[in-house]
Amino acid sequence: MNIWLVMLLGGLITFAIRFSLIYLFGRLHIPETVRQALRYVPPAVLSAITFPELFFHEGTLNMSFENTRLLAGLVAILVAWVSRSTLVTIIAGMLALFVLQWFF
């Protein structure tokens, strides 16, 4: 019963936070420069999460050909550049990682 209560409360809190921000953005006038700046937040956050996973292994910088995550990331970058599709990029990067881990 406790786990269900935690999940329900967590969902309600998450919903309340997101709804309040959506509600405020709809009611307040936000300058165009701020709107343009906010468009860069998701890529910046994604980069901050992804890059350490690509370049660091067990706390040390690993830029060798044995770093399967870095190689799969390079494949994903190439696919993203060619396809311009987020879904295709994610699938290609995951497949590349699985194949590389299978060989190494």
PAZAPA-4460 file (N, C-alpha, C; in steps of 0.05 Angstrom, whole numbers, plus 32768, in hexadecimal, padded with zeros to 4 digits):
% residues 104
    n_x    n_y    n_z   ca_x   ca_y   ca_z    c_x    c_y    c_z   seq   type   mol
   8010   7FE8   8000   8000   8000   8000   8011   8019   8000     1      M     A
   8028   8018   800E   8039   8030   8010   8044   8038   7FF5     2      N     A
   804C   8024   7FE4   8058   802A   7FCB   8044   8038   7FB8     3      I     A
   802A   802F   7FBA   8016   803C   7FAA   8011   8058   7FB3     4      W     A
   8012   805D   7FCD   800E   8078   7FD7   8025   808A   7FCE     5      L     A
   803D   8080   7FCF   8055   8090   7FC6   8052   8096   7FA9     6      V     A
   804B   8082   7F99   8048   8087   7F7C   8032   809B   7F76     7      M     A
   801C   8099   7F84   8006   80AC   7F80   800D   80C8   7F88     8      L     A
   801A   80CB   7F9F   8022   80E5   7FA8   8038   80F1   7F95     9      L     A
   804A   80E0   7F8D   805F   80EA   7F7A   8053   80F3   7F60    10      G     A
   8040   80E4   7F56   8033   80ED   7F3D   8023   8106   7F41    11      G     A
   8015   8109   7F57   8006   8122   7F5C   8019   813A   7F5F    12      L     A
   802F   8136   7F6D   8042   814C   7F70   804E   8154   7F55    13      I     A
   8055   8141   7F45   8060   8146   7F2B   804C   8155   7F1A    14      T     A
   8033   814B   7F1A   801E   8158   7F0B   801A   8175   7F14    15      F     A
   8019   8179   7F2E   8015   8194   7F39   802B   81A8   7F30    16      A     A
   8044   819F   7F31   805A   81B0   7F2A   8058   81B7   7F0C    17      I     A
   8054   81A3   7EFB   8052   81A9   7EDF   803A   81BA   7ED8    18      R     A
   8023   81B3   7EE3   800B   81C3   7EDE   800E   81E0   7EE7    19      F     A
   801B   81E4   7EFE   801E   8200   7F07   802F   8210   7EF4    20      S     A
   8044   8204   7EEA   8056   8212   7ED7   8047   8217   7EBD    21      L     A
   8038   8204   7EB3   8028   8209   7E9A   8014   821F   7E9F    22      I     A
   8007   821E   7EB6   7FF3   8232   7EBC   8000   824E   7EBE    23      Y     A
   8016   8250   7ECB   8024   826A   7ECE   802D   8274   7EB3    24      L     A
   8039   8263   7EA2   8042   826C   7E88   802B   8275   7E77    25      F     A
   8014   826A   7E7B   7FFD   8273   7E6C   7FF2   828E   7E75    26      G     A
   7FF6   8295   7E8E   7FEB   82AD   7E99   7FFF   82C4   7E9A    27      R     A
   8018   82BF   7E9A   802C   82D4   7E9B   8037   82DA   7E80    28      L     A
   803F   82F3   7E7C   804C   82FB   7E63   806A   82F5   7E66    29      H     A
   8074   82E5   7E55   8090   82DE   7E55   809E   82EA   7E3D    30      I     A
   80B3   82F9   7E42   80C1   8306   7E2B   80CB   82F2   7E17    31      P     A
   80CC   82FA   7DFE   80D4   82E9   7DE8   80F1   82DE   7DEC    32      E     A
   8102   82EE   7DF8   811E   82E5   7DFC   811F   82CE   7E10    33      T     A
   810E   82CF   7E24   810D   82B9   7E38   8102   82A0   7E2B    34      V     A
   80ED   82A3   7E1A   80E2   828C   7E0C   80F7   827F   7DFA    35      R     A
   8106   8290   7DEC   811B   8285   7DDB   8131   8277   7DEB    36      Q     A
   8138   8282   7E02   814C   8276   7E13   8142   825B   7E1E    37      A     A
   8129   8259   7E25   811E   8240   7E30   811E   822A   7E1C    38      L     A
   8120   822F   7E02   8121   821A   7DEE   813B   820A   7DF0    39      R     A
   814F   8216   7DFC   8169   8209   7DFE   816C   81F8   7E17    40      Y     A
   8159   81F9   7E29   815B   81EB   7E42   815B   81CC   7E3E    41      V     A
   8147   81C1   7E2F   8148   81A4   7E2B   8161   8198   7E1F    42      P     A
   816C   81A5   7E0A   8186   819A   7DFF   819D   819C   7E13    43      P     A
   819D   81B2   7E23   81B2   81B6   7E36   81B1   81A1   7E4C    44      A     A
   8199   819B   7E56   8195   8187   7E6B   819C   816B   7E60    45      V     A
   8193   8165   7E48   8199   814B   7E3C   81B7   8148   7E38    46      L     A
   81C5   815D   7E30   81E2   815C   7E2C   81F0   8158   7E47    47      S     A
   81E6   8165   7E5C   81F3   8162   7E76   81EF   8146   7E81    48      A     A
   81DA   8139   7E7A   81D6   811D   7E83   81E6   810A   7E72    49      I     A
   81E7   810E   7E58   81F2   80FB   7E45   8210   80FB   7E44    50      T     A
   821C   8113   7E42   8239   8114   7E3D   824A   8107   7E53    51      F     A
   8245   8109   7E6C   8255   80FA   7E80   8253   80DC   7E7C    52      P     A
   823C   80D2   7E73   8239   80B6   7E6F   8249   80AD   7E56    53      E     A
   824D   80BE   7E43   825C   80B7   7E2B   827A   80B8   7E30    54      L     A
   8283   80CB   7E3F   82A0   80D0   7E41   82AD   80C4   7E5A    55      F     A
   829E   80BF   7E6F   82AA   80B6   7E88   82A1   8099   7E8D    56      F     A
   82B4   8089   7E94   82AF   806D   7E9C   82BD   8067   7EB6    57      H     A
   82AE   8060   7ECA   82B9   805B   7EE5   82C9   8073   7EF0    58      E     A
   82BF   808B   7EEB   82CB   80A3   7EF6   82E3   80AE   7EE7    59      G     A
   82EB   80A1   7ED1   8302   80AB   7EC2   82FA   80B1   7EA5    60      T     A
   8307   80C4   7E99   8302   80CB   7E7D   830B   80B4   7E6B    61      L     A
   82F9   80AB   7E5A   82FF   8094   7E48   82F7   809C   7E2C    62      N     A
   830B   80A3   7E1C   8305   80AA   7E00   8312   8096   7DED    63      M     A
   8313   807D   7DF5   8320   8069   7DE4   830A   805B   7DD3    64      S     A
   8314   804A   7DC1   8301   803B   7DB0   82F4   8024   7DBF    65      F     A
   82FC   8020   7DD8   82EF   800B   7DE8   82D7   8016   7DF7    66      E     A
   82D3   8030   7DF6   82BC   803D   7E03   82A4   803A   7DF0    67      N     A
   8294   8026   7DF6   827D   8020   7DE4   8267   8035   7DE5    68      T     A
   8265   8042   7DFC   8251   8058   7DFE   8258   806F   7DEC    69      R     A
   8271   8076   7DEC   827A   808C   7DDB   8277   8086   7DBD    70      L     A
   827E   806D   7DB6   827A   8065   7D9A   825D   8065   7D92    71      L     A
   824B   805B   7DA4   822F   805B   7D9E   8224   8078   7D9D    72      A     A
   822F   8089   7DAD   8227   80A5   7DAC   822F   80B2   7D92    73      G     A
   8246   80AB   7D88   824F   80B6   7D6E   823D   80AC   7D57    74      L     A
   8235   8092   7D59   8222   8088   7D45   8207   8097   7D47    75      V     A
   81FE   809C   7D5F   81E5   80AB   7D63   81E7   80C7   7D58    76      A     A
   81FD   80D4   7D5C   8201   80EF   7D52   8200   80EF   7D33    77      I     A
   820D   80DC   7D27   820C   80DA   7D0A   81F0   80D4   7CFF    78      L     A
   81E2   80C2   7D0D   81C6   80BC   7D04   81B4   80D5   7D08    79      V     A
   81B8   80E3   7D1E   81A8   80FB   7D23   81AD   8110   7D0E    80      A     A
   81C6   8113   7D06   81CD   8126   7CF1   81C0   811F   7CD6    81      W     A
   81C0   8105   7CD0   81B5   80FD   7CB6   8197   80FC   7CB6    82      V     A
   818B   80F0   7CCB   816F   80EB   7CCB   815D   8102   7CD6    83      S     A
   8168   8111   7CE8   8159   8127   7CF5   8141   811C   7D04    84      R     A
   8142   8103   7D0D   812C   80F7   7D1B   8135   80EE   7D37    85      S     A
   8127   80F6   7D4B   812F   80EF   7D66   812B   80D1   7D6B    86      T     A
   8115   80C6   7D62   8110   80AA   7D66   8124   8098   7D58    87      L     A
   812B   809E   7D3F   813F   808F   7D30   815A   8091   7D3E    88      V     A
   8160   80A9   7D48   817A   80AD   7D55   817C   809C   7D6F    89      T     A
   8167   809C   7D7F   8167   808C   7D97   816A   806E   7D91    90      I     A
   815A   8065   7D7E   815B   8048   7D76   8177   8041   7D6C    91      I     A
   8182   8051   7D5A   819C   804C   7D4F   81B2   804C   7D65    92      A     A
   81B1   805F   7D77   81C4   8060   7D8D   81C3   8048   7D9F    93      G     A
   81AA   8040   7DA5   81A7   8028   7DB7   81B0   800F   7DA9    94      M     A
   81A9   800C   7D8F   81B2   7FF5   7D80   81D1   7FF4   7D7E    95      L     A
   81DC   800B   7D79   81FA   800D   7D77   8206   8005   7D92    96      A     A
   81FB   800E   7DA8   8206   8007   7DC2   8204   7FE9   7DC8    97      L     A
   81ED   7FDE   7DC2   81E9   7FC1   7DC6   81FD   7FB1   7DB5    98      F     A
   8200   7FB8   7D9C   8212   7FAA   7D8A   822E   7FAD   7D93    99      V     A
   8237   7FC5   7D9A   8252   7FCA   7DA3   8258   7FBB   7DBD   100      L     A
   8245   7FBB   7DD0   8249   7FAC   7DE9   824B   7F8E   7DE4   101      Q     A
   823D   7F85   7DD0   823D   7F68   7DCA   8259   7F60   7DBF   102      W     A
   8265   7F72   7DAF   827F   7F6C   7DA3   8296   7F71   7DB7   103      F     A
   8293   7F85   7DC8   82A9   7F8B   7DDB   82A4   7F7F   7DF5   104      F     A
***
